[in-house]
Amino acid sequence: MRVNFKALESYGAGSAATQAAVANKVELIQMLFDGLLDSLMTAHGHIERNAIEEKAKCLARANRIVFGLQSALDFEKGGDLAKNLNELYSYTTRRLLHINVRNDLTALREVHGLMSEVREAWRQVPSLLPASALSSHH
């Protein structure tokens, strides 16, 4: 549980933020991960069908999402977790370039697996927030 609260802090959603703002930020991050994973799966299909232009567009979208996640990190509040996520996102960006150049499905599956794990950690964050924070924006 501690890690999940630290995860919030790494995205600048520390104690000063209202609970609703935190809930909204978590939801936004989850949506970004959903878009990222969707882009990776779609790129996988395009590589299999040798649809190179479409593959490149999907990987460019994935790269923009990773960059967005990376630029939202708060190193002051996030500490080691923010640094670790930053390194993971940098690695992911390098792998996406490799995948685009080599059409490497193994590397694509690796990146999808890594990002799925991070997405799964974010899925658990709302359960740690008070119910009032979550119900306020439905």
SULRAQUI-V475670 format. One record per residue. SS is DSSP state (H for helix, E for strand, C for the rest). OMEGA is omega in whole degrees, 0 to 359 (NA if undefined). Layout:
ss & omega
SS & OMEGA
SS & OMEGA
//
This chain:
ss & omega
C & 180
H & 182
H & 182
H & 176
H & 176
H & 179
H & 177
H & 181
H & 182
H & 176
C & 174
C & 179
C & 183
C & 187
C & 181
C & 181
C & 176
C & 181
H & 180
H & 179
H & 177
H & 180
H & 179
H & 180
H & 178
H & 180
H & 178
H & 180
H & 178
H & 179
H & 177
H & 178
H & 178
H & 178
H & 179
H & 182
H & 177
H & 179
H & 180
H & 179
H & 180
H & 178
H & 178
H & 179
H & 180
H & 178
H & 179
H & 181
C & 181
C & 177
C & 193
H & 182
H & 179
H & 177
H & 182
H & 179
H & 180
H & 180
H & 176
H & 178
H & 178
H & 181
H & 178
H & 180
H & 178
H & 179
H & 178
H & 177
H & 182
H & 183
H & 179
C & 181
C & 178
C & 186
H & 180
H & 182
H & 189
H & 177
H & 184
H & 181
H & 178
H & 179
H & 180
H & 178
H & 179
H & 179
H & 179
H & 179
H & 177
H & 177
H & 180
H & 179
H & 178
H & 180
H & 179
H & 177
H & 178
H & 181
H & 182
H & 182
H & 188
H & 187
C & 187
C & 182
H & 178
H & 178
H & 179
H & 177
H & 178
H & 180
H & 179
H & 179
H & 179
H & 183
H & 176
H & 179
H & 179
H & 179
H & 181
H & 177
H & 179
H & 180
H & 183
C & 184
C & 183
H & 180
H & 179
H & 181
C & 177
C & 183
H & 181
H & 180
H & 184
H & 184
H & 186
C & 183
C & 177
C & NA
//
